Amino acid sequence: MYSGLADPRLWCLPRALTEMAQQRPDQVWLLEVDGGQLTFGEAHIEALQAATFFAGLGVGRGDRVGLFMTSGCDFVRAWLGLGKIGATSVLFNSELRASFLQHQLNHSGVRTLVVHASLLAELIPLAQRLPLLADIVVVGEPPDVLPAQWKVSSWADFKISPRWTGADPDASEIACIMYTSGTSGPSKGVMMPHAHCALYGIGALRSLDIVNNDRYYITLPLFHANGLFMQLGATLLAGISAVIRPKFSASRWLHDIRSYHCTVTNLLGATAAFIISQPESQSDGQHTLRAVLSAPNIRLHEDAFRRRFKVRDVISGFGMTECNLPVWGKVGSSAPGAAGWVHADHFEVQIVDGATDAALAHGMTGEIVVRPKVPFGFMAGYLNEPQKTVDAWRNLWFHTGDAGQMDADGLVTFIDRLKDCIRRRGENISPGEIEAVVLGLPRISEAAVYAVASDIPGAEDEIMLAVVCESGEPLALRQIVEQAGAQLPRFAIPRYVSQLNELPKTATGKVQRAVLRNRGIEGALDLALVSVVAPD
């Protein structure tokens, strides 16, 4: 285990890599399914080379550099290389496209972007609308012609760079920025100090009781906190191996766990449902997996993992990119349907009245609010959004916008979202961003996007779109979604769409999404579009 776990001043994953490379240089750390691998020693050397490579591009301490990449060893090399020089990684979802991608690139102000060659097709059409972007580092083989305003480098050149000799960053410095969707406005950039990033992994070590012979199976994307910090970060702090499959596969899930002798893994409600929907086999319980962290952990899923797959521990948790995971389950303590217990030495959690912020009695439903007990174990604020940062911290508590309960034993249960943000396949989605795309289409005068229940138990939300035609004539609903889908990330494409004569509104003209949600999907066209995570 990393020697700095008890000292928040040392909570820094690049620093942990330095120590693990000294202690166990020849131990394999990363194994990419059907791909490459890295020992702790190799990862450290290549991170130092990547740091020098970035410095040669003019990147310095505190500078923001974007990563628009798929999960794998190259992602890790780039992320750690930036960490070594004290730069800030801005992590972009590889599903982003059109206005979603343009907003985040411009809002973050990145001048340098590391991009996988397969994603250049989404980037090139935006070139004239990205005035700050100057340096492109291409992972893989670039096309013959790229926009002239970009200086293009090959990621492969990092391998000929000398090793960086500077000091590791402090726990208080901003390690990365991740974008998370709000309700009506564009996505917000969450500024995450190194201590905040490391604390996700520390929570996983404790909650899952990680030991030296564990091996983590990671299928969730590394541009999110769950994959990068809760899982990969935990392996770095514990000095154990991580097996990375760049994209989740329900049909290969158990095969991978057996092949690589994995012992722990994390799932979302949708991925858990897809695994359970696979055909049953008498060999389902023959594997090395001892624990699954699944959020949300509904009783149906826990029963299946325990009964069918013979997994000893199935636990859950609650958190956000902004506030870390203040609530975790515990191995040996089954609590299906609940998130877990507060990690009280790192966080305070209360359930409060949404109108007054007064604390509620045990068992009552209210808003979940959180605050940290350790320095820099929380977000440092929203990038370029001081007012939204202050608003989120009302009365010195961070307001999650989620409803929950806490019982007399401190067990926290997530109930539902209080805000309009849609949660689908592990992604937070802003209705306003989708509506802006739809309203740019011909003949659409009004549009409202809102969440409806998924038909997959535990799979969070599906997206419903209601549109009004400027002339009142019938619209080609499937064509509308197809046209919007060309500009939307796959996870943000509506599944259901309906045409209304008018949208329900308040006296002040605000769309009443609650009224629309209560209508459900009755009369809507079910497009059954392929979602971001689908069983295979």
C-alpha positions in Angstrom: 0.0 0.0 0.0 1.0 3.6 -0.7 2.7 5.0 2.4 0.9 8.3 2.2 -2.7 7.0 2.7 -2.9 8.5 6.3 -1.6 11.9 5.3 -3.9 14.1 3.1 -0.9 16.2 2.2 0.5 13.2 0.3 -2.7 12.3 -1.5 -1.4 12.5 -5.0 -1.6 9.7 -7.6 1.5 10.7 -9.6 3.4 10.6 -6.3 2.0 7.1 -5.6 3.2 6.0 -9.0 6.8 7.1 -8.1 6.6 5.0 -4.9 5.2 1.9 -6.5 7.8 2.0 -9.3 10.5 2.0 -6.6 8.9 -0.8 -4.5 7.7 -3.1 -7.3 9.1 -2.0 -10.7 8.6 -5.4 -12.4 5.0 -6.1 -11.2 2.4 -5.7 -14.0 0.1 -2.9 -13.2 -2.0 -2.4 -16.4 -3.3 -5.2 -18.6 -5.4 -4.0 -21.6 -7.7 -6.8 -22.8 -6.3 -8.0 -26.2 -3.8 -5.2 -26.0 -0.6 -4.0 -24.2 0.5 -4.0 -20.7 2.7 -1.9 -18.3 4.6 -2.7 -15.2 4.7 -0.1 -12.4 8.3 0.6 -13.5 7.5 1.0 -17.2 4.4 3.2 -16.4 6.6 5.5 -14.3 9.4 5.8 -16.9 6.9 6.4 -19.7 5.0 9.0 -17.6 8.2 10.9 -17.1 8.9 10.7 -20.8 5.4 12.0 -21.5 6.0 14.8 -19.1 9.0 15.9 -21.0 7.2 15.6 -24.3 4.4 17.9 -23.0 6.9 20.4 -21.6 8.5 20.5 -25.1 5.1 21.6 -26.5 5.2 24.5 -24.0 2.9 22.9 -21.4 3.7 24.1 -17.9 2.5 23.8 -14.3 -1.2 24.7 -14.1 -1.8 24.6 -17.8 -4.9 22.8 -19.1 -4.4 20.0 -21.7 -7.3 18.1 -23.1 -7.5 14.3 -23.5 -10.0 13.2 -26.1 -9.2 9.5 -26.1 -10.5 6.0 -25.6 -9.5 4.0 -22.5 -6.2 2.1 -22.5 -2.5 2.4 -21.8 -2.0 5.5 -23.9 -4.7 7.3 -21.9 -2.9 6.4 -18.7 0.5 7.5 -20.0 -0.8 10.9 -21.1 -2.8 11.5 -17.9 0.1 10.6 -15.6 2.6 12.5 -17.8 0.5 15.7 -17.4 0.2 15.0 -13.7 4.0 14.7 -13.3 4.6 18.3 -14.6 1.7 19.7 -12.5 -0.5 20.4 -15.6 -4.3 19.9 -15.5 -5.9 17.1 -17.6 -9.2 18.1 -19.1 -11.0 14.8 -19.7 -13.5 14.8 -22.6 -16.1 12.0 -23.1 -15.1 10.2 -26.3 -18.8 10.2 -27.3 -18.9 14.0 -27.5 -19.6 15.6 -30.9 -20.8 18.9 -32.5 -21.9 21.6 -30.0 -21.3 19.4 -27.0 -17.6 19.0 -27.8 -17.3 22.6 -29.0 -18.6 24.0 -25.8 -16.3 22.0 -23.6 -13.2 22.6 -25.6 -13.8 26.4 -25.7 -15.0 26.7 -22.1 -11.9 24.8 -20.8 -9.6 27.0 -22.8 -7.3 24.1 -23.8 -4.6 25.0 -26.3 -3.2 21.5 -26.5 -5.4 18.4 -27.1 -4.3 14.8 -27.2 -6.8 13.0 -29.5 -7.1 9.5 -30.8 -7.0 9.3 -34.6 -10.4 7.6 -34.6 -12.0 10.7 -33.0 -10.5 13.3 -35.4 -13.6 13.0 -37.6 -15.6 14.6 -34.7 -13.0 17.3 -34.2 -12.1 18.5 -37.7 -15.5 20.0 -38.6 -15.3 22.2 -35.5 -11.8 23.7 -36.3 -13.0 27.2 -37.3 -15.1 27.4 -34.1 -12.2 26.5 -31.8 -10.1 29.7 -31.7 -7.9 28.7 -28.7 -7.0 25.2 -29.9 -3.5 25.3 -31.4 -1.6 22.0 -30.8 -3.0 18.6 -31.7 -1.2 15.5 -30.5 -2.5 12.5 -32.5 -2.6 9.0 -31.1 -2.4 6.6 -34.0 -2.2 7.4 -37.7 -3.5 10.9 -38.6 -5.2 11.7 -41.9 -3.1 13.3 -44.7 -4.7 16.7 -44.3 -5.6 18.5 -41.1 -6.7 22.1 -40.6 -3.8 24.5 -41.2 -4.2 26.4 -37.9 -3.2 23.4 -35.9 0.3 22.4 -35.2 0.2 18.6 -35.3 2.5 16.2 -33.3 2.6 12.4 -33.1 2.0 10.9 -29.7 4.6 8.2 -30.6 7.3 10.8 -30.2 7.0 10.8 -26.4 9.0 7.5 -26.4 12.1 9.3 -27.6 11.9 12.0 -24.9 14.2 12.0 -21.9 12.7 11.5 -18.4 11.3 14.4 -16.5 13.2 15.3 -13.4 10.9 17.8 -11.7 9.1 17.3 -8.4 5.6 15.7 -8.2 2.7 18.1 -7.7 1.1 19.0 -4.3 -2.1 17.5 -3.2 -3.8 20.9 -3.4 -3.0 21.5 -7.1 -5.8 21.0 -9.7 -5.2 17.5 -11.2 -8.0 17.4 -13.7 -11.3 18.9 -14.9 -14.3 16.7 -15.7 -17.5 18.1 -17.2 -20.8 17.2 -15.6 -24.2 18.2 -16.8 -26.6 20.5 -15.0 -30.3 21.0 -15.7 -30.8 23.7 -18.3 -27.4 25.2 -19.1 -24.3 23.8 -20.7 -22.1 21.3 -18.8 -19.9 22.6 -16.0 -16.2 21.9 -15.6 -15.5 20.4 -12.1 -12.0 21.4 -10.9 -10.6 18.4 -9.0 -7.5 18.7 -6.8 -5.0 15.8 -6.5 -6.2 15.0 -3.0 -9.8 14.8 -4.3 -8.8 12.4 -7.0 -6.9 10.2 -4.7 -9.6 10.1 -2.1 -11.9 8.2 -4.5 -9.4 5.4 -4.5 -8.9 5.5 -0.8 -12.6 5.0 -0.3 -12.5 2.0 -2.6 -9.6 0.4 -0.7 -11.6 0.7 2.6 -15.0 -0.2 1.3 -13.9 -3.2 -0.8 -11.2 -4.2 1.7 -8.6 -4.4 -1.1 -5.5 -6.6 -0.4 -2.3 -7.3 -2.2 -3.5 -10.3 -4.3 -6.6 -8.5 -5.6 -7.0 -7.6 -9.3 -9.5 -4.9 -10.5 -11.5 -5.4 -13.7 -12.3 -2.0 -15.2 -14.8 -1.6 -18.0 -16.1 1.9 -17.2 -14.5 4.7 -19.2 -11.4 6.4 -17.8 -12.7 9.9 -18.6 -15.1 9.4 -15.7 -14.2 9.4 -12.0 -15.5 5.9 -11.4 -13.2 4.2 -13.9 -10.2 6.5 -13.4 -10.1 7.2 -9.7 -12.4 4.8 -7.9 -10.9 1.8 -9.8 -7.6 2.6 -11.5 -6.6 5.0 -8.7 -7.3 2.3 -6.1 -5.0 -0.1 -7.9 -2.2 2.5 -7.9 -2.6 3.2 -4.2 -2.8 -0.5 -3.4 0.0 -1.6 -5.8 -2.2 -4.2 -7.5 -3.0 -5.0 -11.1 -5.8 -3.4 -13.2 -7.4 -5.2 -16.2 -8.9 -2.7 -18.6 -11.4 -3.5 -21.3 -11.8 -0.2 -23.3 -15.5 -0.8 -23.9 -17.9 -2.7 -21.7 -19.1 -6.1 -23.2 -21.8 -8.1 -21.4 -21.0 -11.3 -23.3 -17.2 -11.0 -22.5 -17.6 -9.9 -18.9 -17.4 -13.2 -17.2 -14.9 -14.5 -19.7 -12.5 -11.7 -19.0 -12.8 -12.1 -15.2 -11.9 -15.8 -15.5 -9.1 -15.2 -18.0 -7.4 -12.5 -16.0 -8.3 -13.9 -12.5 -10.0 -10.6 -11.5 -11.4 -10.3 -7.9 -13.2 -7.0 -7.8 -15.1 -4.8 -10.3 -17.5 -1.8 -10.5 -20.8 -1.7 -12.4 -23.6 0.8 -13.1 -27.2 -0.2 -13.0 -27.4 -0.6 -16.8 -24.3 -2.7 -17.1 -25.4 -4.9 -14.2 -28.7 -5.4 -15.9 -27.0 -6.4 -19.2 -24.9 -9.0 -17.5 -27.8 -10.5 -15.7 -29.7 -10.7 -19.0 -27.1 -13.0 -20.5 -28.1 -16.6 -20.9 -27.6 -18.6 -17.7 -24.9 -21.3 -17.5 -24.0 -23.9 -14.9 -20.5 -22.4 -14.9 -21.7 -18.8 -14.0 -20.3 -19.2 -10.4 -16.9 -20.5 -11.5 -14.6 -17.5 -11.3 -12.4 -15.6 -8.9 -14.6 -12.5 -8.4 -15.3 -11.8 -4.7 -16.9 -8.4 -4.7 -18.9 -6.1 -7.0 -19.6 -2.5 -6.4 -22.8 -1.7 -8.3 -24.7 1.7 -8.3 -27.5 1.6 -7.9 -27.7 -1.7 -6.2 -31.3 -2.9 -6.5 -32.3 -6.0 -4.7 -32.9 -7.9 -8.0 -29.3 -7.3 -9.1 -27.8 -8.2 -5.7 -29.8 -11.4 -5.5 -28.7 -12.4 -9.0 -25.0 -11.8 -8.3 -25.1 -13.7 -5.1 -27.3 -16.6 -6.2 -26.4 -17.1 -9.8 -22.8 -15.8 -9.9 -21.9 -16.7 -6.3 -20.3 -13.3 -5.6 -19.7 -13.0 -1.9 -20.1 -9.2 -1.5 -22.3 -6.9 -3.5 -22.2 -3.3 -2.3 -23.0 0.2 -3.5 -22.1 3.9 -2.9 -23.3 7.4 -3.5 -21.3 10.4 -4.8 -20.7 12.9 -7.5 -17.8 14.3 -9.5 -18.1 17.4 -7.3 -18.2 15.8 -3.9 -16.3 12.6 -4.2 -18.0 9.4 -2.7 -19.0 10.3 0.8 -21.1 7.2 1.1 -19.9 3.7 0.6 -21.1 0.1 1.2 -19.1 -2.3 3.3 -18.0 -5.8 2.4 -19.7 -8.2 4.8 -22.7 -5.9 5.2 -25.4 -6.5 2.7 -27.8 -3.5 2.2 -29.6 -4.0 -1.2 -31.4 -0.8 -2.3 -29.3 1.4 -0.1 -26.1 3.3 -1.0 -24.1 2.6 2.2 -22.7 4.5 5.2 -21.0 7.8 5.5 -17.2 7.8 5.5 -17.3 9.9 8.6 -13.6 10.7 9.0 -13.6 12.3 5.5 -17.1 13.7 5.1 -20.2 15.0 6.8 -23.6 14.1 5.3 -27.1 15.4 6.2 -30.6 15.0 4.9 -32.2 18.4 4.8 -35.5 20.2 4.0 -35.2 21.4 0.4 -36.8 24.8 1.3 -35.2 25.6 4.6 -31.9 23.5 4.6 -32.9 22.4 8.2 -31.8 18.9 9.1 -34.5 16.3 9.0 -35.1 13.4 11.4 -34.0 9.8 10.6 -36.2 8.2 8.0 -37.5 11.4 6.4 -36.9 12.1 2.8 -35.0 15.3 1.8 -32.0 16.6 -0.1 -28.6 15.0 0.4 -26.0 17.6 1.4 -22.3 17.0 1.9 -19.2 18.8 3.1 -15.6 17.6 3.4 -13.5 17.2 6.6 -10.1 17.1 4.9 -8.4 19.8 2.8 -8.8 19.5 -0.9 -10.8 16.3 -0.7 -13.6 18.0 -2.6 -13.9 19.9 -5.8 -12.3 23.4 -5.9 -15.3 24.8 -7.7 -16.8 25.0 -11.2 -14.4 26.3 -13.8 -15.2 29.9 -14.8 -18.5 29.7 -12.9 -18.1 31.4 -9.5 -21.8 32.1 -9.0 -22.7 28.5 -9.7 -20.0 27.4 -7.3 -21.5 29.6 -4.6 -25.0 28.5 -5.3 -24.1 24.8 -4.9 -22.5 25.6 -1.5 -25.6 27.2 0.1 -25.4 27.5 3.9 -21.9 25.9 3.8 -23.1 22.6 2.5 -22.7 21.3 -1.0 -26.2 20.6 -2.3 -26.3 17.4 -4.5 -29.8 18.0 -5.9 -30.6 14.4 -5.0 -33.2 13.1 -2.6 -32.4 10.5 0.0 -33.0 9.2 3.5 -30.7 8.2 6.4 -31.8 5.8 9.1 -30.8 5.8 12.8 -27.8 3.6 12.0 -26.5 6.1 9.4 -27.4 4.0 6.4 -28.1 6.3 3.4 -30.5 5.5 0.7 -30.7 7.4 -2.6 -34.3 8.1 -3.6 -34.4 10.2 -6.8 -33.1 13.3 -8.4 -34.6 16.6 -7.3 -33.4 18.5 -10.3 -34.2 18.0 -14.0 -30.8 16.5 -14.9 -31.2 13.1 -16.7 -29.1 10.1 -15.6 -28.7 7.6 -18.4 -26.2 4.7 -18.7 -23.9 6.4 -16.1 -24.0 9.8 -17.8 -25.5 13.0 -16.4 -27.3 14.7 -19.3 -28.5 18.3 -19.5 -32.0 18.6 -21.1 -31.1 22.1 -22.1 -28.2 21.0 -24.3 -30.4 18.5 -26.2 -33.2 21.1 -26.5 -30.8 23.6 -28.1 -29.9 21.1 -30.8 -33.5 20.2 -31.5 -34.6 23.9 -31.7 -32.0 24.4 -34.4 -34.0 22.1 -36.7 -36.5 23.3 -39.3 -40.2 23.8 -38.2 -39.5 23.2 -34.5 -40.9 26.1 -32.4 -40.6 24.5 -28.9 -38.9 21.4 -27.5 -38.7 19.9 -24.0 -36.5 17.0 -22.9 -37.1 15.1 -19.7 -36.5 11.8 -18.0 -38.8 8.8 -18.1 -38.4 5.4 -16.4 -36.2 2.8 -18.2 -37.8 -0.6 -18.9 -34.5 -2.1 -17.6 -34.6 -2.5 -13.8 -31.8 -0.4 -12.3 -30.9 1.2 -15.6 -31.8 4.8 -14.4 -33.5 7.0 -17.0 -34.5 7.0 -20.7 -34.8 10.3 -22.6 -38.2 11.6 -23.8 -38.5 14.5 -26.3 -41.6 16.6 -26.8 -41.8 19.0 -29.7 -44.2 21.6 -31.0 -44.3 22.5 -34.7 -44.4 26.2 -35.6 -47.3 25.6 -38.0 -49.1 23.0 -36.1 -48.8 20.4 -38.9 -47.6 16.8 -38.2 -43.9 16.3 -38.0 -41.7 13.4 -39.1 -40.7 12.4 -35.6 -38.2 9.8 -36.5 -36.4 12.1 -38.9 -36.2 14.8 -36.2 -34.4 12.5 -33.8 -32.1 11.3 -36.6 -31.2 14.8 -37.5 -30.6 15.8 -33.9 -28.7 12.6 -33.3 -26.1 13.6 -35.9 -25.1 16.4 -33.5 -25.6 14.6 -30.2 -23.5 12.1 -28.2 -24.9 8.7 -28.5 -25.9 8.6 -24.9 -27.9 11.8 -25.3 -30.1 10.7 -28.3 -33.8 10.5 -27.2 -35.5 7.1 -27.2 -39.0 8.5 -27.1 -40.5 11.4 -29.0 -43.9 12.9 -29.3 -45.6 16.0 -30.9 -47.8 18.2 -28.7 -49.9 21.2 -29.7 -48.3 23.1 -26.8 -46.0 22.5 -23.9 -47.4 22.9 -20.4 -46.1 26.1 -18.8 -46.3 28.0 -15.5 -47.8 31.5 -15.4 -44.3 32.9 -16.0 -43.8 30.8 -19.1 -41.5 28.1 -17.6 -42.0 24.6 -19.0 -43.5 22.3 -16.5 -41.3 19.2 -16.8 -43.1 17.5 -13.9 -46.3 17.6 -15.8 -44.6 16.1 -18.9 -43.0 13.4 -16.7 -46.4 12.5 -15.3 -47.7 11.9 -18.9 -45.1 9.2 -19.3 -44.6 7.7 -22.7 -48.2 7.2 -23.6 -48.7 7.9 -27.3 -45.0 8.5 -27.9 -42.9 7.0 -30.7 -40.4 4.5 -29.3 -37.4 4.7 -31.5 -35.5 2.0 -29.6 -32.2 3.6 -30.6 -28.9 1.9 -29.8 -27.7 3.3 -26.4 -24.2 4.1 -25.3 -23.9 0.8 -23.4 -25.7 -2.1 -25.0 -25.5 -5.8 -24.4 -23.7 -7.8 -27.0 
